[in-house]
Amino acid sequence: MRQIRTLGLLGTGVIGSGWAARALHCGIDVIAADNNPAMEDWIRGSVDNAMPSLDALTADAPTPPKGTLTFTTDALAMARSADFIQESVPETLDIKHQAFAAVSAAAPADVVIASSTSGFMPSELQAGMTHPERFVVGHPFNPVYLCPLVEIVGGSATSDETRAAARTFYESIGMHALMVRREVPGHLSDRLQEAMWREILHALNDDIATTGELDDAIVYGPGLRWAFMGMNQVYMIAGGEGGARHFIKQFGPALEWPWSHLKAPPLTDDIVDRFADGTAAQAGGRSIRELERIRDECLVAIQRVLKKHDIASGATLNRFEAHLKSMAERRD
Ligand SMILES: NC(=O)c1ccc[n+]([C@@H]2O[C@H](COP(=O)([O-])OP(=O)(O)OC[C@H]3O[C@@H](n4cnc5c(N)ncnc54)[C@H](O)[C@@H]3O)[C@@H](O)[C@H]2O)c1
């Protein structure tokens, strides 16, 4: 596998800029390509904004000199110079297909091309590419610079070497690589999130609760647990000494009723208003930038607490800092 000295980015919006910050923090140079020249200011501003949080996250480890960020509107020039390419253009199949056809024809055959797609399956994305075996989905979470999860999904043409190379690269920049066994629309995490969001929209539509009340139903209860134990482990514990078998016997029958809906409600103007007005009321006049700052400070604080328990994202952070320390020893 190539040593990744230069990360090439295609698309430098919310997700592309997050990838840039994470890589630069690890001393990797970034060539960021976007067909909108105005995105240069955006990505530079986003990276500057992310760096203090990344420094705070890895405060116990020496970090290498930051990589260098270069911006271009020439995707092919990016493709010829990058050791690994991460695509984060809009979630539209045509745009992605066109971008992959051009970039894969220009990039050397041993350069992995990964997509941040939230929901497309890798087999549908890699169709028509040059060397489709080096294509893989690497689906991150926002903000990419602080959330360690990346879902790695191969398509029918993806090689095992590509999956392994993607895993090695993502782990070297502090991520938790979740190897998804089989491609399905929405991968794993977004399927789970979608099920919950569908219920939220039903609750708004049925006038059961506001967006704020529904968010309270998460953050004061289940959400507190989910940062370190997923739903399955939490339910096992909730079964007491009888564990998961007792839990499913007690609460499983409710699935037959069921409490929740299986189809989303139609997205009427009224639901859109309730969602938008409700979340604006929750923001209480704070700007998106202010909310991002609060989010980022909490994400850093939570991971640094979990680090002491060496669990979940805290365990990933321990491995990341150990990697940064071994890189520093090699530099000395
Ligand atoms: N926003 C999220 O929370 C999130 C989370 C995980 C994954 N994703 C996925 O990441 C991808 C990007 O999402 P985003 O939210 O960053 O979008 P975005 O709209 O913020 O950014 C997309 C960028 O791509 C650029 N672009 C469009 N066509 C291009 C082309 N042909 N070549 C180069 N650049 C091009 C646009 O100018 C824009 O800057 C999508 O596939 C999305 O599903 C998004």
Ligand as a Chemical Component Dictionary entry (heavy atoms), coordinates in Angstrom:
data_LIG
# 
_chem_comp.id                   LIG 
_chem_comp.type                 NON-POLYMER 
_chem_comp.pdbx_formal_charge   0 
_chem_comp.three_letter_code    LIG 
# 
loop_
_chem_comp_atom.comp_id 
_chem_comp_atom.atom_id 
_chem_comp_atom.alt_atom_id 
_chem_comp_atom.type_symbol 
_chem_comp_atom.charge 
_chem_comp_atom.model_Cartn_x 
_chem_comp_atom.model_Cartn_y 
_chem_comp_atom.model_Cartn_z 
_chem_comp_atom.pdbx_ordinal 
LIG N1  N1  N 0  -23.367 16.743 5.741  1  
LIG C1  C1  C 0  -23.340 15.612 6.435  2  
LIG O1  O1  O 0  -23.725 15.561 7.623  3  
LIG C2  C2  C 0  -22.768 14.349 5.818  4  
LIG C3  C3  C 0  -22.318 13.309 6.670  5  
LIG C4  C4  C 0  -21.705 12.186 6.096  6  
LIG C5  C5  C 0  -21.580 12.081 4.717  7  
LIG N2  N2  N 1  -22.048 13.097 3.907  8  
LIG C6  C6  C 0  -21.883 12.947 2.460  9  
LIG O2  O2  O 0  -20.780 13.746 2.043  10 
LIG C7  C7  C 0  -20.999 14.219 0.701  11 
LIG C8  C8  C 0  -20.862 15.732 0.672  12 
LIG O3  O3  O 0  -21.801 16.303 1.559  13 
LIG P1  P1  P 0  -21.617 17.799 2.118  14 
LIG O4  O4  O 0  -22.628 17.947 3.208  15 
LIG O5  O5  O -1 -20.173 18.085 2.419  16 
LIG O6  O6  O 0  -22.059 18.670 0.838  17 
LIG P2  P2  P 0  -21.757 20.220 0.541  18 
LIG O7  O7  O 0  -22.877 20.679 -0.319 19 
LIG O8  O8  O 0  -21.455 20.959 1.802  20 
LIG O9  O9  O 0  -20.402 20.199 -0.327 21 
LIG C9  C9  C 0  -20.325 19.660 -1.620 22 
LIG C10 C10 C 0  -19.208 20.392 -2.367 23 
LIG O10 O10 O 0  -18.972 19.705 -3.594 24 
LIG C11 C11 C 0  -18.685 20.696 -4.597 25 
LIG N3  N3  N 0  -18.891 20.080 -5.911 26 
LIG C12 C12 C 0  -20.043 19.851 -6.569 27 
LIG N4  N4  N 0  -19.803 19.199 -7.731 28 
LIG C13 C13 C 0  -18.460 19.016 -7.807 29 
LIG C14 C14 C 0  -17.590 18.418 -8.749 30 
LIG N5  N5  N 0  -18.066 17.824 -9.841 31 
LIG N6  N6  N 0  -16.249 18.443 -8.507 32 
LIG C15 C15 C 0  -15.752 19.020 -7.400 33 
LIG N7  N7  N 0  -16.540 19.600 -6.453 34 
LIG C16 C16 C 0  -17.871 19.589 -6.654 35 
LIG C17 C17 C 0  -19.616 21.848 -4.271 36 
LIG O11 O11 O 0  -19.141 23.063 -4.848 37 
LIG C18 C18 C 0  -19.545 21.844 -2.741 38 
LIG O12 O12 O 0  -18.505 22.688 -2.263 39 
LIG C19 C19 C 0  -22.380 13.691 0.280  40 
LIG O13 O13 O 0  -22.213 12.505 -0.437 41 
LIG C20 C20 C 0  -23.061 13.408 1.614  42 
LIG O14 O14 O 0  -24.029 12.382 1.536  43 
LIG C21 C21 C 0  -22.622 14.232 4.421  44 
# 
loop_
_chem_comp_bond.comp_id 
_chem_comp_bond.atom_id_1 
_chem_comp_bond.atom_id_2 
_chem_comp_bond.value_order 
_chem_comp_bond.pdbx_ordinal 
LIG N1  C1  SING 1  
LIG C1  O1  DOUB 2  
LIG C1  C2  SING 3  
LIG C2  C3  SING 4  
LIG C2  C21 DOUB 5  
LIG C3  C4  DOUB 6  
LIG C4  C5  SING 7  
LIG C5  N2  DOUB 8  
LIG N2  C6  SING 9  
LIG N2  C21 SING 10 
LIG C6  O2  SING 11 
LIG C6  C20 SING 12 
LIG O2  C7  SING 13 
LIG C7  C8  SING 14 
LIG C7  C19 SING 15 
LIG C8  O3  SING 16 
LIG O3  P1  SING 17 
LIG P1  O4  DOUB 18 
LIG P1  O5  SING 19 
LIG P1  O6  SING 20 
LIG O6  P2  SING 21 
LIG P2  O7  DOUB 22 
LIG P2  O8  SING 23 
LIG P2  O9  SING 24 
LIG O9  C9  SING 25 
LIG C9  C10 SING 26 
LIG C10 O10 SING 27 
LIG C10 C18 SING 28 
LIG O10 C11 SING 29 
LIG C11 N3  SING 30 
LIG C11 C17 SING 31 
LIG N3  C12 SING 32 
LIG N3  C16 SING 33 
LIG C12 N4  DOUB 34 
LIG N4  C13 SING 35 
LIG C13 C14 SING 36 
LIG C13 C16 DOUB 37 
LIG C14 N5  SING 38 
LIG C14 N6  DOUB 39 
LIG N6  C15 SING 40 
LIG C15 N7  DOUB 41 
LIG N7  C16 SING 42 
LIG C17 O11 SING 43 
LIG C17 C18 SING 44 
LIG C18 O12 SING 45 
LIG C19 O13 SING 46 
LIG C19 C20 SING 47 
LIG C20 O14 SING 48 
# 
